[in-house]
Amino acid sequence: MDHFPIFLATQDQHIVLSGGGEAALAKLRLLLKTRARISVFAVDPDPEIERLENEGRLTLHRRALQHGDTLCARLFYAADEDAVEDARTAAIARASGALVNIVDNLQDSAFITPAIVDRDPVTIAIGTEGAAPVLARAIKADLEERLPATLGTLARIGKGFRKLAEALPMGRPRRDFWRDFYFRAGPAAMNEGEARVRPALGSLLDTHLRKTAREGHVAFVGGGPGDPELLTLKARRALDEADVVIYDRLITPQILELARREALMIDVGKEGFGPSTSQDHINALLVEHAANGAQVVRLKSGDATIFGRLDEEIDAIDAHGIGWHIVPGITSASAAVATIGQSLTRRGRNASVRFLTGHDMKGFADHDWAALARPNEVAAIYMGKKSARFIQGRLLMHGADRHTPVTVIENASRPDQRVMETTLDALPFALAAAELTGPALTFLGLAPRAALAVHTPETLLQEAQ
């Protein structure tokens, strides 16, 4: 992020603009939404700018900007549509200490003006750091359609009611009250007319003042394989409402970004054969925060019910009488197998599929190797990179075909996803050559569909022999 978004207080501040053409007018249409004092310097101003001066909405100086004109200015816009003149006026403004924006010159600007969705006092700013203004305008148009025109009215009435709402305890009770107002009671009252909104607020406040505090609760949420677009709507809602998020190592930053900003974020990452947070400590954290009334999200990668130590954590909070529920997620095997255009089961090939773990609490995990070694068996092996040689040895020992196809998918569903196609015979060597560093799924008995291999060769690492 090269530009940090902020909302600047402009009431009674001085903003100066140099220029009198279309570029200047475009900026003025935004600036005139503020309560700043606006000065425009233009030798030949557009008639629209002259009209705005006659209406008392800005001060127009019919000359070029000179030294001293930008003293005490908070912001300065160079909109002369002439590179030499823009550079001259910008230098004057910088010397006065003003923040400078030069129209269509990102490199020499100290700030940029975003596309804005205006539902005053609700303002949404959309920026692309100058890279894609057309995209910013498209997003703005989409939001304009989605957000009702009455949203600003609701926010304005709510703003005037904030002092009265302070009768509610800080934190979740107030958040629940305002959520109820903006998403239920407020819109319903607006449908009956603006005059009904404030009485509805008073009635809603009385209701919430009589409410008993919500008890602590734990939501076990499957965070999916890493792509935030694969989160369920229920998972998104749980993250938005959480007071505390206790998350695993494989949860991506993009998914953590979806949590409420005020939520307490606790990393309890585990790594096979590496540094780990003890399960007892994780259990204690769940109990501690939920017992104190927090809405806790236990965020697990993939699906919480598959190799997620879920039962141990449920037993821990059950022992303290704490409520919980499970939000399923897309397991990594489903996302990964979609990458290679295959299905986990296929008529005439296999009527079942096994989900296995490469290692457990005691080390390399043991399985029914004889059954797995049979022809046409399919298995999705989680955490199998470090146990690849062990798995290969056990399968070959029980008669598996050395040429059984194996596909390893690293970082399934993420931008840095990689697919490695090999055979059981070459599996340990292929993994060593590929130098995979991210989480990987190993598929026994599945190869990428031939059409994918032809059309996306860049995603496949060639078989290492």
C-alpha positions as CSV (number, residue, x, y, z in Angstrom):
1,M,0.0,0.0,0.0
2,D,1.7,3.2,-1.2
3,H,-1.2,5.5,-0.2
4,F,-2.7,5.2,3.3
5,P,-6.4,6.1,3.2
6,I,-7.6,8.7,5.7
7,F,-10.5,11.1,6.0
8,L,-9.2,14.7,6.4
9,A,-11.2,17.2,8.5
10,T,-11.9,20.1,6.1
11,Q,-14.3,22.4,8.0
12,D,-12.9,26.0,7.8
13,Q,-9.7,24.7,6.2
14,H,-8.2,26.4,3.2
15,I,-8.0,24.5,-0.1
16,V,-6.3,26.1,-3.1
17,L,-6.7,25.1,-6.7
18,S,-4.8,26.4,-9.7
19,G,-6.5,26.0,-13.1
20,G,-9.7,27.0,-14.8
21,G,-10.6,24.2,-17.3
22,E,-12.3,20.8,-17.3
23,A,-9.7,19.3,-14.9
24,A,-10.2,22.0,-12.4
25,L,-14.0,21.6,-12.6
26,A,-13.8,17.9,-12.0
27,K,-11.9,18.4,-8.8
28,L,-14.2,21.3,-7.7
29,R,-17.2,19.0,-8.0
30,L,-15.8,16.9,-5.2
31,L,-14.2,19.7,-3.2
32,L,-17.5,21.7,-3.0
33,K,-19.0,18.8,-1.1
34,T,-16.7,19.8,1.8
35,R,-17.1,22.8,4.2
36,A,-13.6,24.1,3.3
37,R,-12.8,27.6,2.1
38,I,-11.8,27.2,-1.6
39,S,-9.7,29.5,-3.6
40,V,-9.3,29.2,-7.3
41,F,-6.5,30.8,-9.4
42,A,-7.2,31.0,-13.2
43,V,-6.3,33.5,-15.9
44,D,-9.2,32.3,-18.1
45,P,-11.8,30.5,-15.8
46,D,-14.6,28.4,-17.2
47,P,-18.0,30.1,-17.0
48,E,-19.1,27.4,-14.6
49,I,-16.3,28.4,-12.2
50,E,-17.5,32.0,-12.5
51,R,-21.1,30.9,-11.7
52,L,-19.8,29.2,-8.5
53,E,-18.0,32.4,-7.5
54,N,-21.2,34.4,-8.0
55,E,-23.1,31.9,-5.7
56,G,-20.5,32.5,-3.0
57,R,-19.3,28.9,-3.1
58,L,-15.6,29.7,-3.8
59,T,-13.2,32.7,-4.2
60,L,-11.9,33.2,-7.7
61,H,-8.7,35.1,-8.5
62,R,-8.4,35.8,-12.2
63,R,-4.7,35.5,-12.4
64,A,-1.9,33.0,-12.2
65,L,-0.9,31.6,-8.8
66,Q,2.0,33.5,-7.1
67,H,4.2,33.1,-4.0
68,G,2.2,33.7,-0.9
69,D,-1.2,32.5,-2.4
70,T,-0.9,29.1,-0.7
71,L,0.1,30.2,2.8
72,C,-1.9,28.2,5.4
73,A,-3.5,26.1,2.7
74,R,-4.2,22.5,3.8
75,L,-4.5,21.0,0.3
76,F,-3.4,22.3,-3.1
77,Y,-4.5,21.0,-6.5
78,A,-2.5,21.8,-9.7
79,A,-5.0,21.5,-12.5
80,D,-3.6,23.8,-15.1
81,E,-3.5,21.1,-17.7
82,D,0.0,22.2,-18.6
83,A,3.0,20.2,-17.2
84,V,5.3,23.3,-16.9
85,E,2.7,25.4,-15.1
86,D,1.6,22.5,-12.9
87,A,5.2,22.0,-11.8
88,R,5.6,25.8,-11.1
89,T,2.4,26.1,-9.0
90,A,3.1,22.8,-7.2
91,A,6.5,24.0,-6.1
92,I,5.0,27.2,-4.6
93,A,2.4,25.1,-2.7
94,R,5.1,22.7,-1.4
95,A,7.2,25.6,-0.1
96,S,4.2,26.7,1.9
97,G,3.7,23.3,3.5
98,A,0.6,22.3,1.7
99,L,-0.1,18.7,0.5
100,V,0.0,18.8,-3.3
101,N,-2.0,16.9,-5.9
102,I,-1.1,17.3,-9.5
103,V,-3.8,16.1,-11.8
104,D,-2.8,13.1,-13.9
105,N,0.7,13.1,-12.3
106,L,0.8,10.4,-9.6
107,Q,4.6,10.4,-9.2
108,D,4.8,14.0,-8.1
109,S,1.6,14.1,-6.0
110,A,1.7,13.8,-2.2
111,F,-1.9,12.5,-2.2
112,I,-4.6,11.3,-4.5
113,T,-8.3,11.9,-4.6
114,P,-10.3,8.7,-4.6
115,A,-13.6,7.9,-6.3
116,I,-16.3,8.7,-3.8
117,V,-19.7,7.2,-3.0
118,D,-21.6,10.0,-1.2
119,R,-24.3,9.1,1.2
120,D,-23.5,12.0,3.6
121,P,-22.4,11.5,6.3
122,V,-21.6,8.0,5.0
123,T,-18.7,8.3,2.6
124,I,-17.0,5.5,0.8
125,A,-13.7,6.2,-0.8
126,I,-12.4,3.9,-3.6
127,G,-8.7,4.1,-4.6
128,T,-6.5,2.1,-7.0
129,E,-3.3,4.2,-6.3
130,G,-3.7,5.7,-9.8
131,A,-3.3,2.3,-11.5
132,A,-6.9,1.7,-12.7
133,P,-9.2,4.8,-12.4
134,V,-11.7,3.1,-14.8
135,L,-12.0,0.2,-12.3
136,A,-12.5,2.6,-9.4
137,R,-15.4,4.2,-11.3
138,A,-16.9,0.8,-12.0
139,I,-16.8,-0.1,-8.3
140,K,-18.3,3.3,-7.5
141,A,-21.2,2.8,-9.9
142,D,-21.8,-0.7,-8.5
143,L,-21.9,0.7,-4.9
144,E,-24.2,3.6,-5.9
145,E,-26.7,1.0,-7.1
146,R,-26.5,-1.1,-4.0
147,L,-26.7,1.6,-1.3
148,P,-30.1,3.1,-0.7
149,A,-30.4,6.9,-1.0
150,T,-31.9,6.8,2.6
151,L,-28.7,5.5,4.1
152,G,-27.4,9.0,4.7
153,T,-30.6,10.0,6.5
154,L,-30.4,7.0,8.8
155,A,-26.8,7.7,9.6
156,R,-27.5,11.4,10.3
157,I,-30.3,10.5,12.7
158,G,-28.2,7.8,14.3
159,K,-25.3,10.3,14.8
160,G,-27.6,12.6,16.7
161,F,-28.7,9.7,18.9
162,R,-25.2,8.6,19.9
163,K,-25.2,10.3,23.3
164,L,-28.4,8.6,24.3
165,A,-27.0,5.2,23.1
166,E,-24.1,5.6,25.6
167,A,-26.6,4.4,28.2
168,L,-25.7,0.9,26.9
169,P,-22.4,-0.6,28.0
170,M,-19.5,-0.2,25.6
171,G,-18.6,-3.1,23.3
172,R,-21.0,-5.7,22.1
173,P,-24.2,-4.3,23.7
174,R,-23.7,-1.1,21.7
175,R,-22.7,-2.8,18.5
176,D,-25.8,-5.1,18.7
177,F,-28.0,-2.0,19.2
178,W,-26.6,-0.2,16.2
179,R,-26.6,-3.3,14.0
180,D,-30.3,-3.7,14.9
181,F,-31.0,-0.1,14.0
182,Y,-29.2,0.1,10.7
183,F,-30.2,-3.3,9.3
184,R,-33.7,-3.8,10.7
185,A,-35.5,-1.2,12.8
186,G,-34.1,1.9,10.9
187,P,-35.0,0.8,7.3
188,A,-38.4,-0.4,8.5
189,A,-39.1,3.0,10.1
190,M,-37.9,4.8,7.0
191,N,-40.5,2.9,4.9
192,E,-43.2,4.7,7.1
193,G,-41.5,8.1,6.7
194,E,-38.5,9.9,8.1
195,A,-40.5,11.2,11.1
196,R,-40.9,7.6,12.3
197,V,-37.2,7.0,12.6
198,R,-36.3,8.8,15.8
199,P,-39.3,7.3,17.8
200,A,-38.2,3.9,16.5
201,L,-34.7,4.5,17.8
202,G,-36.0,5.4,21.3
203,S,-38.2,2.2,21.4
204,L,-35.2,0.1,20.2
205,L,-33.0,1.6,22.9
206,D,-35.5,0.7,25.6
207,T,-35.6,-2.9,24.2
208,H,-31.8,-3.2,24.3
209,L,-31.5,-1.7,27.8
210,R,-33.8,-4.4,29.1
211,K,-31.8,-7.2,27.3
212,T,-29.6,-9.5,29.3
213,A,-26.0,-9.7,28.1
214,R,-25.3,-12.2,25.4
215,E,-23.5,-15.2,26.8
216,G,-20.0,-16.2,25.5
217,H,-20.0,-18.5,22.5
218,V,-17.5,-20.3,20.3
219,A,-18.0,-20.7,16.6
220,F,-15.7,-23.4,15.0
221,V,-15.3,-21.9,11.5
222,G,-13.8,-23.7,8.5
223,G,-11.6,-21.1,6.8
224,G,-11.3,-23.1,3.6
225,P,-8.1,-23.7,1.6
226,G,-7.0,-20.0,1.5
227,D,-9.0,-18.2,-1.2
228,P,-11.2,-15.7,0.7
229,E,-13.9,-16.1,-2.1
230,L,-14.3,-19.8,-1.0
231,L,-15.5,-18.8,2.5
232,T,-19.2,-19.5,3.1
233,L,-21.5,-16.6,3.9
234,K,-22.0,-18.0,7.4
235,A,-18.2,-17.9,7.9
236,R,-18.0,-14.3,6.8
237,R,-20.8,-13.4,9.2
238,A,-19.1,-15.1,12.1
239,L,-15.9,-13.2,11.4
240,D,-17.8,-9.9,11.2
241,E,-19.4,-10.5,14.7
242,A,-16.4,-12.0,16.5
243,D,-14.8,-10.3,19.6
244,V,-11.9,-12.8,19.5
245,V,-10.5,-14.8,16.6
246,I,-8.2,-17.7,17.5
247,Y,-6.7,-18.9,14.2
248,D,-4.4,-21.5,12.8
249,R,-1.1,-21.1,11.0
250,L,-2.5,-21.9,7.5
251,I,-5.1,-19.2,7.6
252,T,-4.2,-16.6,4.9
253,P,-3.8,-12.9,5.6
254,Q,-6.6,-12.2,3.1
255,I,-9.0,-14.1,5.3
256,L,-7.8,-12.5,8.5
257,E,-8.5,-9.2,6.9
258,L,-12.2,-10.0,6.9
259,A,-12.4,-10.1,10.7
260,R,-13.7,-7.1,12.5
261,R,-10.9,-4.5,13.1
262,E,-11.6,-4.3,16.8
263,A,-11.4,-8.1,17.3
264,L,-8.6,-9.6,19.3
265,M,-6.5,-11.8,16.9
266,I,-4.6,-14.7,18.5
267,D,-2.3,-16.9,16.4
268,V,-2.1,-20.5,17.7
269,G,-0.3,-22.0,14.7
270,K,0.9,-25.6,14.7
271,E,3.5,-27.0,12.4
272,G,4.1,-30.7,11.8
273,F,7.5,-31.7,13.4
274,G,8.0,-28.0,14.2
275,P,7.1,-25.2,16.6
276,S,3.5,-25.5,17.9
277,T,1.0,-24.0,20.3
278,S,0.0,-26.8,22.7
279,Q,-3.6,-28.0,22.5
280,D,-4.0,-27.5,26.2
281,H,-3.2,-23.8,25.7
282,I,-5.6,-23.5,22.8
283,N,-8.4,-25.1,24.9
284,A,-7.6,-22.7,27.8
285,L,-7.8,-19.7,25.5
286,L,-11.2,-20.8,24.2
287,V,-12.6,-21.2,27.7
288,E,-11.1,-18.0,29.0
289,H,-12.5,-15.7,26.4
290,A,-15.9,-17.3,26.0
291,A,-16.3,-17.5,29.8
292,N,-15.8,-13.7,29.9
293,G,-18.7,-13.2,27.5
294,A,-16.8,-13.0,24.2
295,Q,-18.1,-14.2,20.9
296,V,-15.1,-16.4,19.8
297,V,-14.3,-17.6,16.3
298,R,-12.0,-20.6,16.3
299,L,-10.8,-20.3,12.7
300,K,-9.4,-23.5,11.3
301,S,-8.0,-24.0,7.8
302,G,-10.0,-26.1,5.4
303,D,-13.0,-27.8,7.1
304,A,-12.9,-27.8,10.9
305,T,-14.2,-31.4,11.0
306,I,-11.3,-32.9,9.0
307,F,-8.0,-33.3,10.9
308,G,-8.8,-30.2,13.0
309,R,-8.6,-31.6,16.5
310,L,-12.2,-30.4,16.8
311,D,-13.4,-32.9,19.4
312,E,-10.8,-32.0,21.9
313,E,-11.7,-28.4,21.8
314,I,-15.5,-29.0,22.0
315,D,-14.9,-31.3,25.0
316,A,-12.9,-28.5,26.7
317,I,-15.7,-25.9,26.3
318,D,-18.5,-28.4,27.0
319,A,-16.8,-29.0,30.4
320,H,-17.4,-25.4,31.2
321,G,-21.0,-25.2,29.9
322,I,-20.1,-22.9,27.0
323,G,-22.2,-22.8,23.9
324,W,-20.8,-23.6,20.5
325,H,-21.6,-24.3,16.8
326,I,-19.7,-25.5,13.8
327,V,-19.5,-23.6,10.4
328,P,-18.3,-26.1,7.8
329,G,-15.7,-25.0,5.3
330,I,-14.4,-26.2,2.0
331,T,-11.7,-28.8,2.7
332,S,-8.4,-28.4,0.9
333,A,-8.9,-31.7,-0.9
334,S,-12.0,-30.4,-2.7
335,A,-10.3,-27.2,-3.8
336,A,-7.2,-29.0,-4.8
337,V,-8.8,-31.8,-6.9
338,A,-10.8,-29.1,-8.7
339,T,-7.5,-27.6,-9.8
340,I,-6.6,-30.8,-11.8
341,G,-10.0,-31.2,-13.3
342,Q,-10.7,-34.5,-11.6
343,S,-13.4,-35.9,-9.3
344,L,-12.6,-37.7,-6.1
345,T,-14.9,-40.6,-7.1
346,R,-15.7,-41.9,-10.6
347,R,-18.0,-44.6,-11.8
348,G,-16.0,-47.6,-12.9
349,R,-12.8,-46.4,-11.1
350,N,-13.5,-45.9,-7.4
351,A,-16.7,-45.8,-5.3
352,S,-14.9,-44.4,-2.3
353,V,-12.1,-42.0,-1.4
354,R,-10.0,-41.9,1.7
355,F,-8.8,-38.8,3.5
356,L,-5.6,-39.6,5.3
357,T,-3.1,-37.7,7.4
358,G,0.6,-38.2,6.8
359,H,1.5,-37.9,10.4
360,D,-0.3,-37.8,13.8
361,M,0.7,-37.0,17.4
362,K,3.1,-40.0,17.5
363,G,4.8,-39.4,14.2
364,F,4.1,-41.0,10.8
365,A,0.6,-42.2,10.7
366,D,-0.2,-45.9,9.9
367,H,-3.2,-46.9,7.7
368,D,-4.7,-49.9,5.9
369,W,-1.8,-50.0,3.4
370,A,-3.0,-53.3,1.8
371,A,-6.4,-51.7,0.9
372,L,-4.7,-48.5,-0.4
373,A,-2.3,-50.5,-2.6
374,R,-5.1,-52.0,-4.6
375,P,-5.6,-50.8,-8.2
376,N,-7.8,-47.8,-8.8
377,E,-7.8,-46.7,-5.1
378,V,-7.9,-42.9,-4.5
379,A,-6.7,-41.1,-1.4
380,A,-6.2,-37.5,-0.4
381,I,-3.2,-37.3,1.9
382,Y,-3.0,-34.3,4.2
383,M,0.3,-33.3,5.7
384,G,2.1,-35.8,3.5
385,K,5.3,-34.0,2.3
386,K,7.6,-35.1,5.1
387,S,6.1,-38.6,5.3
388,A,6.3,-39.2,1.5
389,R,9.1,-41.8,1.6
390,F,7.3,-43.6,4.5
391,I,4.0,-43.6,2.5
392,Q,5.8,-44.8,-0.6
393,G,7.6,-47.6,1.2
394,R,4.4,-48.9,2.9
395,L,2.4,-48.9,-0.3
396,L,5.1,-50.6,-2.4
397,M,5.6,-53.2,0.4
398,H,1.9,-54.1,0.1
399,G,2.0,-54.5,-3.7
400,A,1.1,-51.1,-5.1
401,D,1.9,-50.5,-8.7
402,R,5.1,-48.3,-8.9
403,H,3.5,-46.4,-11.8
404,T,0.4,-45.3,-9.8
405,P,-0.2,-41.7,-10.6
406,V,0.4,-39.2,-7.8
407,T,-0.4,-35.5,-7.9
408,V,0.9,-33.0,-5.3
409,I,-0.8,-29.6,-5.1
410,E,0.8,-26.9,-3.0
411,N,-1.2,-23.8,-1.7
412,A,-4.4,-25.0,-3.3
413,S,-6.7,-22.2,-4.4
414,R,-4.1,-19.5,-3.7
415,P,-2.3,-17.2,-6.2
416,D,0.9,-19.1,-5.6
417,Q,-0.6,-22.5,-6.2
418,R,1.6,-25.2,-7.8
419,V,0.8,-28.6,-9.2
420,M,3.3,-31.4,-9.4
421,E,2.5,-34.6,-11.4
422,T,4.6,-37.7,-10.7
423,T,4.3,-41.4,-9.9
424,L,4.5,-43.4,-6.7
425,D,7.9,-44.7,-7.7
426,A,9.3,-41.1,-8.1
427,L,7.3,-39.4,-5.3
428,P,10.1,-38.6,-2.8
429,F,12.5,-37.5,-5.5
430,A,9.9,-35.3,-7.2
431,L,9.1,-33.6,-3.9
432,A,12.8,-32.9,-3.2
433,A,13.3,-31.5,-6.6
434,A,10.2,-29.3,-6.4
435,E,11.3,-27.7,-3.1
436,L,7.7,-27.1,-2.0
437,T,7.5,-24.8,1.0
438,G,3.7,-24.3,1.4
439,P,0.9,-26.7,2.6
440,A,0.4,-29.5,0.1
441,L,-2.2,-32.2,-0.6
442,T,-1.0,-35.5,-2.1
443,F,-3.5,-37.4,-4.3
444,L,-2.8,-41.0,-4.7
445,G,-4.3,-42.5,-7.9
446,L,-5.1,-39.2,-9.6
447,A,-3.3,-37.3,-12.4
448,P,-4.2,-33.9,-13.9
449,R,-6.8,-34.3,-16.6
450,A,-5.0,-34.5,-20.0
451,A,-6.7,-31.4,-21.4
452,L,-5.3,-29.4,-18.4
453,A,-1.8,-30.8,-18.9
454,V,-1.9,-29.6,-22.5
455,H,-3.4,-26.2,-22.0
456,T,-1.7,-25.1,-18.7
457,P,1.9,-26.5,-18.8
458,E,3.2,-23.6,-16.7
459,T,1.3,-24.9,-13.7
460,L,2.8,-28.4,-13.8
461,L,6.3,-29.4,-12.6
462,Q,7.6,-32.1,-14.9
463,E,8.0,-35.6,-13.4
464,A,11.3,-35.9,-11.6
465,Q,13.1,-39.1,-12.4
